[in-house]
Amino acid sequence: MQDKTIVELLKSEKTHVDVTVRGWVRSFRSNRFIALNDGSTIKTLQCVVDFENFEEEILKKVTIGAAIEVTGTLVESQGQGQTVEIQVSKLTVLGEANPEDVKLTILSPKRHSLETLREQAHLRIRTNTFGAVMRTRSKLAFAVHEYFQKNGFNYMHSPIITGSDAEGAGEMFRVSNLDAKNPPLDENGTVNYKEDFFEKETNLTVSGQLEAETYAMALGKVYTFGPTFRAENSNTSRHLAEFWMIEPEVAFNDLDANMDLAEDFIKYVVNYALENCADDLEFLENRLLEEEKNKPEAERSEMKLREKLQFILENNFKRVTYTEAIDILKRSKPNQKKKFKYIIEEWGADLQSEHERFLVEKHFKCPVILFDYPANIKSFYMRLNDDGKTVRAMDVLFPGIGEIVGGSEREERYDVLLQKMKTMNIDEKELYWYLDLRKFGTATHSGFGLGFERLVQFTTGMGNIRDVIPYPRTPGNAEF
């Protein structure tokens, strides 16, 4: 007797063998046909019951959402939509699901909005949409590691609790075990962090980049892939308070090599998803097509989901300087007709998502890498160009998403970095170790950060970032 997953059975070329399979009931028609799903695939396996050979009491318990085990013979299917089915000889109900309770949950057969599904995030994974998204997420995570391991990178676990603010934005979650209502105070009446667990102010990390740089300058090529946190009060479809970041850092790479790496990496993982998530991507594509039927023609996507993914693979990313981009945006119709929410008036403006998407979707009609940004809108660690006003920064912009990657060549010159830190009021004592890298065998080095959820969002076509992470953390929401 073989215990098999449904995905294995559906691929099986052997029939007339006895098998056992376990899963959750998706439907039970005519007291005869059970559609069973075990999460291994989006597809269900039809299990055919001869109801005359089973007790009525058992069959009554075969309800939507119930967990069951069936044993029987795998045979060629007579029905449409599947190649094989099980002729059931034994059926055991492992966990009941009361039909009255099911009616009140998202497990009921009717179509639910994504907002409703978020309210039952502990059950939404049972739906086809979220099963497809999360299996794709899992495959993409594997592809991330496979790419870097195949290319000689070392995986580094950067700290989650940190005393430094890598982005200099100050939007961090504080970590403390002091009494919040009655913290110890020093002689100036301010909180005395010397009495805290780490004896200093600490936070949840916003990025593993700075620590990854220290490892790149010893191991050559490293990457981090872990959770990061932003206490940014952004209630949008693009932001999360807790999300996963992929951050490679490479010694001796300049900005051009960094752009090459980002493009090659993205193409690899997208291709991996196309090759290994075919059924799930087909379902998600059809779901999007259904959704778009309700939209005006002008708002519908020009490409189907898998076409869009294929387009990424087949086209070189267009490389454009920030200065060129500003000129294009200033002359654009949406800017001249004041259709942009943020009007571009002069060089130095911080580009918003609407500008990034215009460049990708309307102007170039392909992925875009913008580089050489104004120094005063970018982080302190980015290498200053010879013009003294731009830095060796780059952002990769994608259709439907905007920025998916942000990176730079790092400032490797001690004096220049120290001056930039002073200008931006960044405590050099706090980051003495980061400055030390520039004293002991400094060299050109580069890296980037890719928000994993934005990659999943792009690959699955989901419109809201809260729907591509198991339990989204957003302002006012830390449920589950």
Long-range contacts (C-beta under 8 A, 24 or more apart in sequence): 1-71, 5-38, 5-40, 5-41, 6-36, 6-37, 6-38, 6-40, 6-41, 6-43, 6-44, 6-45, 7-40, 7-41, 7-43, 8-40, 9-45, 9-74, 9-84, 9-86, 10-41, 10-43, 10-45, 10-82, 10-83, 10-84, 12-74, 12-84, 14-74, 15-74, 15-75, 15-76, 15-84, 16-73, 16-74, 16-75, 17-73, 17-74, 18-71, 18-72, 18-73, 18-74, 18-89, 19-71, 19-72, 19-73, 19-74, 19-86, 20-69, 20-70, 20-71, 21-45, 21-47, 21-69, 21-70, 21-86, 22-67, 22-68, 22-69, 22-70, 22-94, 23-67, 23-68, 24-65, 24-66, 24-67, 24-68, 24-126, 25-62, 25-63, 25-64, 25-65, 25-66, 25-67, 25-68, 25-97, 26-64, 27-64, 27-109, 28-62, 28-63, 28-64, 31-59, 34-62, 34-68, 34-70, 34-88, 36-68, 36-70, 37-131, 39-125, 39-131, 39-135, 41-279, 42-128, 42-131, 42-132, 42-135, 42-279, 42-280, 42-283, 43-82, 43-279, 45-82, 45-84, 45-85, 45-86, 46-77, 46-79, 46-82, 46-85, 46-86, 47-72, 47-85, 47-86, 47-88, 48-85, 48-86, 48-87, 48-88, 49-88, 49-91, 50-87, 50-88, 54-91, 58-91, 58-93, 61-93, 61-96, 62-91, 62-93, 63-96, 63-97, 63-98, 63-99, 63-102, 64-97, 64-99, 64-102, 64-107, 64-108, 64-109, 65-97, 65-102, 65-105, 65-107, 65-126, 66-93, 66-94, 66-95, 66-96, 66-97, 67-93, 67-94, 67-95, 67-97, 68-92, 68-93, 68-94, 69-94, 114-464, 114-467, 117-467, 118-466, 118-467, 118-472, 121-470, 121-471, 121-472, 121-479, 121-480, 122-480, 125-470, 128-283, 129-283, 129-284, 129-287, 130-467, 131-280, 132-277, 132-279, 132-280, 132-281, 132-283, 132-284, 132-460, 133-280, 133-284, 133-456, 133-460, 133-462, 133-467, 133-468, 134-470, 135-277, 135-280, 136-273, 136-277, 136-280, 136-281, 136-284, 136-456, 136-459, 136-460, 137-456, 137-460, 137-468, 137-469, 139-272, 139-273, 139-276, 139-277, 140-269, 140-272, 140-273, 140-452, 140-455, 140-456, 140-459, 141-225, 141-452, 142-272, 143-268, 143-269, 143-272, 143-273, 143-276, 144-225, 144-246, 144-269, 144-452, 145-225, 146-272, 147-265, 147-268, 147-269, 148-221, 148-223, 148-248, 148-265, 151-221, 152-220, 152-221, 153-221, 153-222, 153-223, 153-248, 154-215, 154-219, 154-221, 154-222, 154-223, 155-222, 155-223, 155-224, 155-225, 156-208, 156-211, 156-212, 156-215, 156-219, 156-222, 156-223, 156-224, 157-224, 157-226, 158-205, 158-208, 158-211, 158-212, 158-224, 158-226, 158-247, 159-205, 159-208, 159-211, 160-204, 160-205, 160-226, 160-227, 161-198, 161-202, 161-203, 161-204, 161-205, 162-202, 162-203, 162-204, 162-205, 162-211, 163-198, 163-200, 163-201, 163-202, 163-203, 163-430, 164-210, 164-430, 164-431, 164-434, 165-203, 165-206, 166-205, 166-206, 166-207, 166-208, 166-209, 166-210, 166-379, 166-381, 167-206, 167-207, 167-379, 168-379, 168-380, 168-424, 168-426, 169-206, 169-232, 171-206, 171-230, 171-231, 171-232, 172-203, 172-204, 172-206, 172-229, 172-230, 172-231, 173-203, 173-204, 173-229, 173-231, 173-241, 174-201, 174-202, 174-203, 175-202, 175-203, 175-204, 176-202, 204-228, 204-229, 205-229, 206-230, 207-245, 207-247, 207-449, 208-245, 208-247, 209-247, 209-249, 209-381, 209-447, 209-449, 210-381, 210-431, 210-434, 212-247, 212-248, 212-249, 212-447, 213-249, 213-381, 213-410, 213-434, 213-437, 213-445, 213-447, 214-433, 214-434, 214-437, 215-249, 216-249, 216-250, 216-251, 216-445, 216-447, 217-251, 217-437, 217-441, 217-443, 217-445, 220-250, 220-251, 220-252, 221-248, 221-249, 221-250, 221-251, 222-248, 222-249, 222-250, 223-247, 223-248, 223-249, 225-452, 233-475, 234-475, 235-474, 235-475, 235-476, 237-463, 237-464, 237-465, 237-466, 238-353, 238-401, 238-402, 238-454, 238-465, 239-465, 239-474, 240-453, 240-465, 240-466, 240-469, 240-472, 240-473, 240-474, 241-473, 241-474, 241-475, 242-469, 242-473, 243-451, 243-452, 243-453, 243-465, 243-469, 244-451, 244-452, 244-453, 244-469, 245-449, 245-450, 245-451, 245-452, 246-449, 246-450, 246-452, 246-455, 247-447, 247-448, 247-449, 247-450, 248-447, 248-448, 249-445, 249-446, 249-447, 250-445, 250-446, 250-447, 251-443, 251-444, 251-445, 252-443, 252-444, 252-445, 253-409, 253-444, 253-445, 253-446, 253-447, 254-392, 254-409, 254-444, 254-446, 255-371, 255-383, 255-392, 255-394, 255-408, 255-409, 255-446, 257-446, 258-394, 258-407, 258-408, 258-409, 258-446, 258-447, 258-448, 259-317, 259-319, 259-369, 259-371, 259-394, 261-448, 262-369, 262-394, 262-396, 262-405, 262-407, 262-448, 262-450, 263-316, 263-317, 263-367, 263-369, 263-396, 265-450, 266-312, 266-396, 266-404, 266-405, 266-450, 266-455, 267-312, 267-313, 269-455, 270-309, 270-312, 270-313, 270-459, 271-313, 273-309, 273-459, 274-306, 274-309, 274-310, 274-313, 281-305, 281-306, 281-309, 281-459, 281-460, 282-306, 284-460, 284-461, 284-462, 285-461, 287-461, 288-461, 301-400, 305-460, 305-461, 308-399, 308-400, 308-461, 309-459, 311-366, 312-367, 312-398, 315-366, 315-367, 316-366, 317-366, 317-367, 317-368, 317-369, 317-396, 318-364, 318-366, 318-367, 318-368, 318-369, 319-368, 319-369, 319-371, 320-359, 320-364, 320-368, 320-369, 320-370, 320-371, 321-370, 321-371, 321-372, 322-351, 322-370, 322-371, 322-372, 322-373, 322-374, 322-390, 323-347, 323-372, 323-390, 325-351, 325-355, 325-359, 325-370, 328-359, 328-363, 329-355, 329-358, 329-359, 332-358, 332-362, 332-363, 334-358, 347-374, 348-374, 348-376, 348-377, 350-377, 353-402, 353-403, 356-395, 356-397, 356-402, 356-403, 357-397, 357-399, 357-400, 357-401, 357-402, 359-397, 360-397, 360-398, 360-399, 360-402, 361-399, 361-400, 367-396, 367-397, 367-398, 367-399, 368-396, 368-397, 369-394, 369-395, 369-396, 369-397, 370-394, 370-395, 370-397, 371-395, 378-408, 379-408, 380-411, 380-417, 380-420, 380-421, 380-424, 380-426, 381-408, 381-410, 381-411, 381-417, 381-434, 382-408, 382-409, 382-410, 382-411, 383-408, 383-409, 383-410, 383-411, 383-412, 384-411, 384-416, 384-420, 392-446, 394-448, 396-448, 398-454, 398-458, 400-458, 400-461, 401-454, 401-457, 401-458, 404-450, 404-451, 404-454, 404-455, 404-458, 405-448, 405-449, 405-450, 406-448, 406-449, 407-446, 407-447, 407-448, 407-449, 408-446, 408-447, 408-448, 409-444, 409-445, 409-446, 410-445, 410-446, 410-447, 412-438, 412-442, 412-443, 412-444, 412-445, 413-438, 413-442, 414-438, 414-439, 414-442
